[in-house]
Amino acid sequence: MSVAMPGALDPHDEAAAQRFIAANTRPLSPPLVPEIRLHLAEESLPIWQKTEEELGEMNVPPPYWAFAWAGGQALARYLLDNPALVAAKSVVDLGTGSGLTAIAAKRAGAAAVLAADIDALAVAAVRINAALNGIAVETTTEDLLAEPPRAADVVLVGDLFYERELAARVTAYIERAAANGALVLIGDPQRSYFPRDRFRRTAEYQVPVTRELEDAEIKRTSVWQL
């Protein structure tokens, strides 16, 4: 259980959130997607500790938005190399984090992109990162997994199968979205709760990552289709 302290950063205060992100990250290009620049942390522990300090809480979720995860990099690369998949279409990016795949979709010609994350700091990071790349995407902190799937031509899922309950909720959502006619694309290096038997591999990449976050310097990562 976390206890907030007086004077803590309010992640819903857009200006304060953006100041925090700018102060604790720097613009970098993910190795597999050099066309895109994101505000990223160079080390994991310092920004995690700083996030807890500034929010005035302990045991807060990791700042996933501060890193370009392998699944997101692979999916973003795939979209940029295959723009017809999203060109002139509506896109929902679940658990957007840094916004990498949402930005890639917009860069590839998507008509509308909704970047969704329940972490308000992530949504603030998406807005900064979108502006850094000269584009705009819609954002929401609503828990889309708790609702019927939003109407969309394409649903993107980058690296969300790392927890059992979350994986089950994501799977249920995307299966309903696919039944409604959406194209579902997933970037994932087969995390612990990735249900491989439900998906078809469409591409594979060797993604440079950091040993601070992963178990190797190169993570074999695939793009999958439901």
C-alpha positions as a printed Julia matrix, in Angstrom:
226×3 Matrix{Float64}:
   0.0     0.0     0.0
   1.42    3.39   -0.93
   1.05    6.55    1.11
   1.28    9.94   -0.59
   3.3    12.74    1.01
   2.39   16.45    0.98
   3.8    18.42   -1.93
   4.2    15.37   -4.14
   4.2    15.6    -7.92
   0.71   15.31   -9.36
   1.14   13.28  -12.57
  -2.15   14.72  -13.82
  -0.62   18.21  -13.72
   0.54   18.3   -17.33
   3.14   21.04  -16.91
   4.65   19.46  -13.79
   4.7    16.0   -15.37
   6.45   17.3   -18.47
   9.04   19.14  -16.37
   9.74   15.95  -14.46
  10.13   13.92  -17.65
  12.39   16.5   -19.3
  14.58   16.7   -16.19
  15.06   12.94  -15.84
  15.4    11.76  -19.43
  17.05   12.88  -22.63
  16.06   12.63  -26.3
  17.39    9.38  -27.74
  16.59    7.15  -30.7
  15.73    3.48  -30.02
  18.35    1.32  -31.78
  15.88   -0.44  -34.07
  13.91    2.72  -34.89
  16.44    5.53  -35.49
  13.8     7.62  -37.3
  12.01    8.27  -33.99
  13.29   10.17  -30.97
  11.95    9.68  -27.46
  12.63   11.07  -24.02
  14.28    8.01  -22.46
  16.14    7.21  -19.26
  19.68    5.96  -19.61
  19.53    3.95  -16.37
  16.57    2.23  -14.73
  17.19    2.52  -10.97
  17.75    6.29  -10.71
  14.55    7.22  -12.54
  12.53    4.63  -10.6
  13.8     6.07   -7.32
  13.21    9.62   -8.53
   9.67    8.73   -9.59
   8.88    7.38   -6.12
  10.42   10.48   -4.49
   8.59   12.96   -6.69
   5.23   11.19   -6.48
   5.66   10.94   -2.72
   4.86    7.25   -2.79
   6.71    3.99   -2.36
   6.27    0.83   -4.43
   4.89    2.7    -7.43
   4.83    0.87  -10.77
   8.1     1.05  -12.7
   8.38    3.97  -15.14
   7.82    1.77  -18.18
   7.35    4.92  -20.27
  11.02    5.82  -19.83
  12.34    2.9   -21.89
  11.96    1.57  -25.44
  11.11   -2.08  -24.79
  11.95   -4.81  -27.28
   8.36   -5.53  -28.27
   7.61   -1.89  -28.91
  10.75   -1.43  -30.99
   9.94   -4.46  -33.15
   6.34   -3.39  -33.69
   7.33    0.19  -34.49
   9.91   -1.04  -37.03
   7.31   -3.29  -38.63
   4.79   -0.45  -38.98
   7.33    1.92  -40.52
   8.41   -0.77  -42.99
   4.81   -1.76  -43.82
   2.87    1.52  -43.75
  -0.08    0.12  -45.72
  -1.13   -1.74  -42.57
  -2.15    1.52  -40.88
  -2.25    4.16  -43.64
  -5.5     6.19  -43.49
  -6.79    3.91  -40.69
  -7.81    4.38  -37.05
  -5.43    2.86  -34.52
  -5.56    2.09  -30.8
  -2.24    1.49  -29.0
  -2.78   -0.39  -25.73
  -0.35    0.25  -22.85
   1.45    2.78  -24.98
   4.26    3.57  -22.49
   6.63    5.95  -24.26
   4.26    6.15  -27.21
   6.79    4.56  -29.57
   4.34    2.37  -31.49
   1.65    5.07  -31.51
   4.14    7.55  -32.99
   5.31    4.96  -35.53
   1.7     4.36  -36.59
   1.12    8.05  -37.09
   4.39    8.43  -38.98
   3.29    5.52  -41.19
   0.16    7.44  -42.18
  -2.55    6.43  -39.72
  -5.54    8.78  -39.87
  -6.09    8.73  -36.1
  -4.12    7.17  -33.25
  -5.31    6.74  -29.66
  -2.41    6.07  -27.26
  -3.78    4.54  -24.05
  -2.02    4.05  -20.72
  -3.35    4.11  -17.17
  -0.12    5.82  -16.02
  -0.63    9.58  -16.27
   3.14   10.13  -16.48
   3.23    7.83  -19.5
   0.53    9.88  -21.2
   2.48   13.07  -20.49
   5.57   11.38  -21.97
   3.61   10.41  -25.09
   2.61   14.03  -25.66
   6.21   15.22  -25.28
   7.5    12.47  -27.53
   4.86   13.08  -30.18
   5.76   16.76  -30.26
   9.46   15.86  -30.47
   8.63   13.94  -33.65
   6.44   16.66  -35.11
   3.18   14.73  -34.89
   0.11   14.6   -32.65
  -1.77   11.61  -31.26
  -4.79   11.36  -29.01
  -4.19   10.08  -25.49
  -6.23    8.62  -22.64
  -5.58    7.33  -19.12
  -8.81    5.31  -19.14
  -8.42    1.58  -18.58
  -9.54    0.42  -22.02
  -9.25   -3.21  -20.95
 -12.2    -2.67  -18.61
 -14.45   -1.61  -21.49
 -15.72   -3.12  -24.72
 -13.08   -2.57  -27.42
 -13.01    0.91  -28.93
 -13.91    1.07  -32.6
 -10.62    0.88  -34.52
  -9.21   -0.57  -37.71
  -5.98   -1.63  -36.01
  -5.08   -2.5   -32.39
  -1.41   -2.45  -31.36
   0.06   -4.29  -28.37
   3.72   -3.73  -27.54
   5.22   -5.9   -24.79
   2.2    -6.33  -22.47
   2.45  -10.02  -21.6
   4.75   -9.74  -18.59
   2.11  -10.28  -15.85
  -0.45  -13.08  -15.7
  -3.55  -10.99  -14.96
  -2.61   -8.26  -17.43
  -1.9   -10.85  -20.14
  -5.31  -12.43  -19.61
  -7.06   -9.05  -19.83
  -5.14   -8.03  -22.94
  -5.91  -11.35  -24.62
  -9.62  -11.03  -23.88
  -9.67   -7.46  -25.23
  -7.85   -8.16  -28.47
  -9.91  -11.26  -29.19
 -13.07   -9.15  -28.9
 -11.48   -6.42  -31.05
 -10.55   -8.97  -33.73
 -14.08  -10.36  -33.67
 -15.25   -6.8   -34.4
 -13.02   -6.7   -37.48
  -9.85   -5.04  -36.15
  -6.38   -6.07  -37.28
  -4.43   -6.94  -34.12
  -0.62   -6.6   -34.24
   1.59   -7.54  -31.31
   5.27   -6.94  -30.67
   6.59   -9.37  -28.06
   9.79  -11.32  -27.3
   7.64  -14.1   -25.79
   7.43  -12.81  -22.25
   6.41  -15.17  -19.47
   2.67  -15.01  -20.14
   2.66  -14.68  -23.91
   0.1   -17.16  -25.34
   2.08  -18.05  -28.45
  -0.4   -20.69  -29.64
  -3.01  -17.97  -30.23
  -0.87  -15.91  -32.63
   0.88  -16.15  -35.98
   4.4   -14.73  -36.39
   4.69  -12.21  -39.21
   8.2   -10.83  -38.68
  11.23  -11.29  -36.44
  13.93   -8.83  -35.33
  17.11   -8.86  -33.31
  16.53   -5.91  -30.99
  19.42   -4.22  -29.17
  18.46   -3.72  -25.51
  20.2    -3.07  -22.22
  21.16   -5.73  -19.69
  19.81   -3.43  -17.01
  16.33   -4.33  -18.22
  16.74   -7.6   -20.08
  18.64  -10.89  -19.82
  20.68  -10.23  -22.97
  22.04   -7.37  -25.06
  20.12   -8.58  -28.11
  16.52   -9.71  -27.68
  14.97  -11.87  -30.39
  11.55  -10.31  -30.8
   8.68  -11.01  -33.15
   5.65   -9.24  -34.5
   2.58  -11.42  -34.2
  -0.92  -11.32  -35.65
  -4.02  -12.65  -33.96
